[in-house]
Amino acid sequence: MNASARKLGVQSVNRNTLSKQVVERIVQLLISGQLKAGDKLPPEMELIEELEVSRSVLREALSALETLGVITRKTREGTFFNNKVGTHPFSVMLALATDNLPAIIEARMALELGLVTIAAEKITDEQLARLKATIDAIANSNDDDYGNADKEFHLIIALSANNPVLEGMIDSLLITHNRINSLIQIRERERTLEYHKAIYAALESRKPQEAFIHMYQHLDFVRKKVLQYSLTQE
């Protein structure tokens, strides 16, 4: 057993578990304070030995952590906890819930419903114009390929809340959006446009309550659609 990994107190993972348990063990190094933001993780071979998992399981876990913004893998240098991960605790919590789709969707709803009400009070005319451009891009998209425009719509709203305390959550919001978006098999452009236009109108009118209602209706529709699809895959 390698001393450097053992010194960190990484607990062994049962061979029958999936990569989520590896994610949890690695994140625990950060939560427990054994490692901190910016620190380098033990080498891959040490982790494989310490966790008693295959290379493929470890790499799947590391890929998930990288996607969530918890770690960065640098060629020839190693794997590091991101410097800002300590100020982005929501990303860590997402890492611990990678296979809990209902929780991920609810987290997105909690974030966006709060952000859209604040945005209704703060959004600028320039941001409204950019928001309108994303709606036009969706309307004019070919083959319903409007995922990027949809993400930009939600990002503009998040940024228009203009709250430095909440900025650390925006990257996590995009992560949940990407995760949910990847599960949508059949897009419904007209329904998307209907929801986005209603949200836009509420923001333009500076009406937080209406913005909340329309955003909830939009996200609830997405939630039901994605969860229904996930059930068919089980």
N, C-alpha and C positions, 0 to 999 in steps of 0.2 A: 504493500500500500504506500503510495507516495506521501511523503511527510507534509509537503506544502498544501495539498488538498485536504489531508486529514487535519492539519492545523486549523483550517477554516471550519471544521466541524460539519462538513457536508454529510447529510444522512444518506444511507444507501436506499436505493429505490428497488422495490420488488420487480423482478424480471417480467411479471405479468401485467405491469401497469403501462400506461401510454405516456406520450411525451409531456402530457399536462403535469404529471408528477415531477418530471424533471424541471419544468418551468417553475413549479412551486418551490422546489429545493433551491434553485438558483436565485429566485426572487427573495427567498428567506435570508440569503447572505446579505442582501441589502437592508431588509427590514430589521434584522437582528443587529445591524451595525458592524458585523464582521468585515464587510466591505462597504465602501461609500461611493457616491457618484464620482465617476472618473477613474475608479480603480480598475485594474486589470484582473480578469478572471483567470483561474488556473488553466493551463494548456488543455487542449481537447482530450489528449490521451489520459491525462490525470483525472479529468472529470468522468471519462468513460469507466476508468478503473474504480474510482470512488463511488460513483452512482450505480455501478454494475449494470450498465445498459449498453446497447449496441451503438455503433457510430451513427447509424441512420436515425435512431430515436433521439440521440443527443442533438444531431443537426436539425431535426425537425423542431425540437424545442428552441434551439438557438434562432432558427429562422422566425419562429413565432415571436420571440422576444425582440428581435430586430425590427420586425414589422410594427410592433407596438411601441417602438421608440425607447425601449428599456436598455438595449445594448447596441453597440456598434462593433462590427467585425472589420479589422484592418489587416490587409494582406501583409504577411511577414511580421506583423507587430503583435497580433493577438486579438482577443475579445475584451472589450471594456464596457463597464456601465457608463451610460451617457452622462456627460457633465451636468446636464440640467434635469436628470431624472429625479433628483431629490426635490425639485420644485414642481414636479409633475406627478404627484402621487396617484393621480387618476390612471395614468398609464400603467402603473404597477398593479392597480386593482384590476384593470382590464386583462393584464397578463395572467392573473389568477382566475379569470373567468372565461378563458378562451373557448371552452366548450359549452358555456351556459348562454345559449342564444337569447332566451327570454330576458335574462339579466342585462345583456349587452344592449338589446333594443330599449329596455326600460331606462337604462343609463343615458342613451341618446335622447330619449324623450324628455327626461328630467333636465338635461342640459339645454336642449333647444327651446323648450317651452319657457324656461327662464330667460334665455338670451333674446328671444323674439319680443318679449314684453318690454325689455330694456331698450331693444333696438327701436321699438315704436316711438320712444321718446328722444332718441339720439341720432337716428339715421339721417345722413346728409342727402342733399339733392343729388350730389355726384354718385353716392352709393345707390340711391334709388335708380339712377340712370343705368348703372352697371347691373343692377338687379333686373331691370326691364330687359337689358340686352341678353341675359341668360334665358329669360322666358322666350324671347324671339328665337334664340339659338335652338331651344327645344322644339319650338313650333316648326322650324325649318330643317330639322335634322333628317338625315336619310336613314331609312331602315331602323328607326327608333334608337339610333345610337347617340344618346344624349346624356350618358352617365357623367361626363366631365362638366357639362353645363349645369346639370342637376347639383353636383357637388359644389360648384362655384356659387350657385344660388344660396345654398345653406351656409357656405363660408362667409359670404358678404354679410349676411344677417348676423352671424356670430361676431365678426369683426366690428360691425357697426354698433354693437353694444358698448364698445370703447371702454372696457373695464380691465385695467392691468391685472387685477386679482384673478380674473376669469381667463386671462390669456393662456395660462398654463393648461387649461382644459380644452382649448380649441383643437390642438393636435389630436387629442383623444377623441374629440367629436368626429374628426375626419377619419380616424381609424374605425370608429363604429360605423360611419357611413360607408366606408369601403367594404367592411365585413358584410354588412347588410346588403349593399348593392350587388355584391358577388353572388348572392343567393337568389336574386330576382331573375327568373327564367323568361317570363313574359312581361314585357313593358306595356303600359297603357298610357300612351302619350296624352290623349285627350283628358284623362283623369288627372294626370300630373299637371297639365296646363291649368286645369280648373282650380286645383288646390293652390298652385303657385300664384296664379292671378289674384285669388282671394286674399292670400297672405300679403301680396304686394299692395293691394288696395288698402288693406288695414294699416300697413306701415306708412303708406303715402298720406293717409288721413290722420296719422299719429294717434291711433286708437289701440292701446295695449291689450285691452280685453278681447277685442275682435281678432287681433293678431294671434293671441293665445288660442282662441277657439279654432281658428282656421288651421293653425299649425298642428293642434291636437288632432283634428280630423284627418289631416294629411298623414301624420305619423302613425295614427291608429290604423289607417288603411294599409300602410306599408307593413306594420307589425302583423296584422292578420294574414296578409298575403305571404309574408316570409315564413311565419310559423306554420301556416298550412302546408307550404312546400316542404319544409323541414320534416314534417310528420310523414309525408309520403316517401321520404328517403330512409326512414327508419325501418 
